[in-house]
């Protein structure tokens, strides 16, 4: 994804599964200061992957936009940027 922004997702609400519309992304865990190391995850040919830090199951849904999640509110926006 050279030249593109990598979406970041968070799971402050503790959802077991988050549906996303991208296959390459960063998981930050919960919102800071309760985040974990921001880890890059690539689904490759798979449609789901578990974050090794927070155990959130991310599931790819091609019908979703890159910044949309189900449940809502899991896209992370860096307020400092």
C-alpha positions in Angstrom: 0.0 0.0 0.0 2.8 2.4 -0.7 1.6 5.9 -1.0 -1.5 5.2 1.0 -2.5 5.7 4.6 -2.9 2.6 6.7 -6.1 2.6 8.7 -5.8 2.2 12.4 -8.5 0.5 14.6 -9.1 0.4 18.3 -11.2 -1.7 20.6 -11.9 0.3 23.7 -15.4 -1.2 24.1 -14.0 -4.8 24.2 -15.8 -6.2 21.2 -15.0 -9.9 20.4 -15.1 -9.2 16.7 -14.7 -6.1 14.5 -15.7 -6.1 10.8 -13.5 -3.9 8.7 -13.2 -3.0 5.0 -9.5 -3.4 4.5 -7.0 -6.2 4.6 -4.0 -4.2 5.8 -4.3 -2.1 9.0 -2.9 -1.3 12.4 -4.4 -2.4 15.7 -3.8 -0.1 18.6 -5.8 -2.0 21.2 -7.8 0.4 23.4 -7.6 4.2 23.2 -4.5 5.7 24.8 -3.3 5.5 27.5 -4.6 1.9 27.5 -3.3 1.0 24.1 -0.8 -1.7 23.2 2.1 -1.5 20.7 0.6 -0.5 17.4 0.9 -3.6 15.4 0.6 -4.0 11.6 -1.8 -6.8 10.5 -2.1 -8.1 7.0 -4.9 -10.5 6.2 -3.3 -11.6 3.0 -5.6 -14.3 1.4 -7.5 -14.8 4.7 -10.6 -12.9 5.7 -10.0 -12.8 9.4 -7.1 -12.4 11.9 -6.7 -12.2 15.6 -4.5 -9.4 17.1 -1.7 -11.0 19.0 -1.8 -8.3 21.7 -5.5 -7.7 22.5 -7.1 -10.9 20.9 -9.6 -8.9 18.9 -10.8 -10.8 15.9 -10.8 -8.6 12.8 -13.0 -9.9 10.0 -12.8 -8.5 6.4 -16.1 -7.3 4.9 -15.7 -6.0 1.3 -18.9 -4.0 1.6 -17.4 -1.7 4.2 -15.4 1.4 3.4 -11.8 1.6 4.7 -12.8 3.9 7.6 -16.0 2.1 8.5 -16.3 -0.6 11.2 -19.1 -2.8 12.5 -19.7 -2.2 15.3 -19.3 1.5 14.8 -16.7 3.6 16.5 -13.6 1.3 16.2 -11.7 3.4 13.7 -8.8 5.1 15.6 -8.1 8.8 14.9 -4.9 10.2 16.3 -5.9 13.4 18.1 -2.3 14.6 18.3 -1.8 14.5 14.5 
